[in-house]
Amino acid sequence: MSGNVELLNETLAGARAEGRAALVAYLPAGFPTVDGGIEAVKAAFDGGADVVEVGLPHSDPVLDGPVIQTADDIALRGGVRIKDVMRTVREAHAATGKPVLVMTYWNPIDRYGIERFTAELAEAGGAGCILPDLPVQESAVWREHADKHGLATVFVVAPSSQDARLATITAAGSGFVYAASLMGVTGTRESVGEQAQDLVRRTRATTDLPVCVGLGVSNAKQAAEVAGFADGVIVGSAFVKLMLDADDEAAGLAAVRALAGDLAAGVRAHAS
C-alpha cells in the first residue's frame, strides 16, 4: 500500500492556490493517552489545521522544549509504543481524510527497522516523516524505502544553515522543508523574528518545495506574520500546553479545536 505523499502535496498546493499559508499542527501520540491523543489530532483538524504532525515520543527529544518533553514523558510512562503511533496516524487520517505525518528522531526507526517502519506508516495512511536529527548524507537508505512506499521525507533547516548546505538538504527532501525559525528548542515565544524570514528567502532560492516555519508560533497574530512570508505555519507547543493545562481531557480538546480555529483565521489574513 502506498502512503499519502501526494495528498500532502495536493493539500499544500491547495493552500497556495487560495493565496494563503497552510496550518500545520503538532501533537504527540499517546498524550494524554493513546485514545486522547487521537482525539486531539482530530480536534486540530476540526478547528482548521491542514496537516498534522504526530510526534513519536522519545526519551531524549533534542529539538523539543520543556512543554513537549513533559507530554512525551507522560506518553512514555503510559506505555506508548510505535504501534500506538501508527494507530494514531491511521485513525486520524481515516476520520478526516487529511495528511498526517510522523515527526520522530532517528533512533526509534533504526531500532524498529526502516522497511518495517515505512511499510507500516504507508499502510496506516501516513503522508511521510519529519526527521530532525537524520543527517542528509546518511539518509539514502531511508529515502529509498520512503520513496518506495509513497512517503515524504521532510528535513529541518536552521538559520545557521549555509546556502550550500541548504541546497544539499532541500535537494534530498520531499513534501516540504521545515524551517526552524531560530536556534534553540521548540516552545512559544513573543516574537518569531526576522531570522525566519531570511531563512525562508534563502531556502526558497534552492528549491520549489513549500517552506513551512516552526518553533515559536503560538497565536493568530504570529501565524499571520509568518503566513506573510512562508508557505506553512507549524504550531506545536501551544497546542500541547493547552492539553497540559486543561482541567480534563474534554476541556483540552475544546481548547485545541479553538486554537486551531484562531490560527486558521490567522493564516488566512493574507489570503488573496
N, C-alpha and C positions, 0 to 999 in steps of 0.2 A: 504493500500500500504506500502511496506517495504522500508526503507531507504537504503542507499548505503554504509553501513559499509564494506561490502565485497569488493566493488570497491576500497575503501580506503586501505584495507588490501592488495589487489592484486597490487595496484599501488606502495605501499611501498616495497612489496616483489619483484616486478619487478625491482625497482631501485637497491635493494640489489643484485639481480641476475646479474645485469650489473656491479656490483662491484663499485657502487657509492652511494652517499647520494642523497636523494630526495630534491627537491627545493620546499619549502612551502612559498607561498606569502600571505601577509595580506593586505586587503583593506577594508575600512569601507563602508557599504551600505549608499546610499543617498548622497555620496560625489563625485564630487561637486554637482550633482543632482542624483536622482534615476537612470535615464537613463545613465548618465555619469558614475555612479558607476558600473553599469552592464557592460558597455563597458570597464572600467578599469580592471575588473576581466577577461574579455575575452582577453584583451591585455596582461595581465600577463601570461595567459595560452598560447597565441600565441607565446610569447617570449621564453617559455620553462619551466614555472612552472609546477610541477607535481600535486600539490594540492594548493587550495586557501582557506584561512580562510576569511570569510566575517564578518566584525565587526558589531555588533549591537550597534549603537551609544548610549551612556549613559552620563548622566549629571555629573556623578562622577566616571570617569574611573580610579580607583586607581592604576592599573598596568601600565597605559599608560602615556607617557611623553607629553611634550607640542605640538609636531607635531600632534600626533593622537588626542589629546584633541582639537586642533584647527579645525581639519577636522570634528570631532564629533559635535562640536558646529555649524559649517556650516550646517551639515546634519540636526541637530535638529531644527535650525532656519528655515530650508527649509521645515520642517514639516514631516520628515521621520517617518514612523510607522513600527511596526513589519510586517505588510502585505507587506511593501516595501522590507524588509529584505528577506522575503520568495520569493518574486518575483525575487529579485537579484539572490538568490540561484537557483531558477527554470530555469531562462533564461540562466544563465551562464553554468549550468550543461547541459541543453538541447543543447546548441550551441557547447559544447566541448566534452561532454561525460566523463568529468573528475570529480574527487571528490571535492566537495565543503562542507566545514564545516562552522558553525557559531561560532564565539567567542563572548561570552556575559557574563556579570555579572549576578548574580542570581536574583536580584530584578525584572527586567523586566519579566523573566519567571514566577516568583512567582505570580506576578500581573496578567499575561496573562492566567495562568493555565498550569500546567505541561502536562496534557493529550492533551490539545488543541495545545500547542506548539510542542510537539513531533510528533503528528499526522500530523500537517501542514508541519513540516520540512521534514518528510518522504515523504509526498505527493509531495513536491517540488523537490524531488530527492536528498535531503541533505544526507551527509555521517555521520554527527554527530555534537557534540558540544564540544567546549573548554570552561571550566568553572573555571576561575582563582580564584574565591572567594567562591566557594561552598565547605565547609569542607567535607572531605570524610565520616566522621562519621554521617553526616546529609544528605547523598546523596542517601540513599536506595530507596526512592520513585522515585526520578528522574531516577535512573539506571533501575528500574523495567520498567518504561514507555519507556525509550530509548531502552532497550533490546527488548521489545515487538514490537517496530517499526523499528528495524534494524538500530539503530543509535549508533555510537561510543561515549563514554564518555571519553574525554581527560582531565586529571588533570595536574596541574602545580607543578613541584618540583623546589626547590631552593637550592643554596649552603648551606644554613642554615639547610636544612632538615637532621635530624639524620637518620642513617641507618635503624633503626626500623620503623621510620616514612615513609621512602621511601618505605619499603616493604608493609606497610599498603596502601599507595597511589597507588602503581603500581598493587597490587592485585585487587583493585576495578576498575581500569581503563581499557579502551579498545581502539583500534585504534593505538595510540602511546602515549608516555609520552612527555609532553612539559617541557623541561629542561631550566629554566631561567638561563642564563649564569652567572649572577651576581645579587647581591642585588640591588634593585632600580627599576626604571620605564623604559619603552621602550624608544628607541632612538638610533641613530647611535653613535658609539664610535670608538676611534682609535684602540683599541685592544679588542679582545673578552676575552683573558686571560686564565690562567691555571685553574682557578676555574671551568670553564665549562668542561674541560677535566676530572677533578677529579669527578665532579658531574655525568657525563656520565658513568664513570667507576663504581661508587658506585650504580648508578641506574640500570645498566645492571646486577649487581650482584643479583638483586632482581626480575628480570623479563625477559621474552623473547620478550616483546613488543619493537618495534623500539623506539629509544630515539632521539628526534629532538630538536635541540638547537636554542633558540631565544634570543632576547634582545642584540642588538649591531651590528649585521652583516649588512653591507651596501655596500660592493663591492666584486668583484670577488676574490680578494686576501684573504679577510676574509672568504668568502664562501669556498674557497679551504682549508683554515686552519681548519675550523670546520668540513668540509666533511672528513678530515683525521681521525676523531675520533668519529663522530656522524652518525646516520642513516638518519638524515634530517637536513636541514638548513632552519630556519624560518626568513624571512625578511619582515618587515612591515614599519617602519618609513621612510626608504629610498624611498620606493615607494610613500608613502603619501606626502613626501616633494617635490618630483618631480611634483606631481599634484598641490600642493600648489604654487610652484614657477613658473609654466608654464604660458606663456602669454595667452594661450587659451586652451580649452579642447583638441583639436586635438594635440597640442604640448605635452600636458600632457600624452595623451595616447601613443604617439610615444615614449616618454621618458620612460614610464613604460615598454613598449614592449622591448626597447633596454636594459634597466637594467636587465630585466628578462633573456634576451639572454646572457648578460655578466655573470650573476650569474649562469645560467645553465651551461655555459662553466666552471665556477669555480668549481662547484660540481663534474664535470667530470674530473677534473685534476688528481684525484687519481684513476680513474676507471681502473679496471684490465682487 
